[in-house]
Amino acid sequence: MTASTQPPTQPPSERRQRRDRRRPKRLGAWTVAGDLPASFRYAAQGLAYGFRSQRNFRIHVITGSLVFALGLWLGLPTEQLAVLVLTVAAVLVLELINTATEAVVDLAIGRQFHPLARIAKDCAAAAVLVAALASLLIAVLLLAPPLLARLGL
């Protein structure tokens, strides 16, 4: 092959630019929330949606607040209060994940019935139930002894 019949070699940067022009631009999640305050704003909107639209989320928030207030009134040590906060937070997180799962499944299948959609929704709800029952047990174990002592029983 002579020099005139060889394809011209392009520098790597030009090849990359040509290749990038052929690919459609992908929007990553990082482009949606361009800054940290926007990320916190979106998270706050998710919390607000969960509180407004999910009765069980409101029940968990109120119950968790009462349990924490009871722990403060009983003078629980910091470590035990931290355990209460973590267990209540776990229930709230799972409730939000359950809500998100239900929304995504509904988006994907619409108003149709699909057995896999039912399994996804039921398992997400079961995760909340397991966490709520464990949280209840932890609260009883931590709160019952000092409450009984305070009541003189």
ABEGO torsion letter per residue (X at the ends): XBAAABBBBBBAAAAAAAAAAABBBBBBAAAABABAAAAAAAAAAAAAAAAAABAAAAAAAAAAAAAAAAAAAAGBBAAAAAAAAAAAAAAAAAAAAAAAAAAAAAAAAEABBBAAAAAAAAAAAAAAAAAAAAAAAAAAAAAAAAAAAAAGX
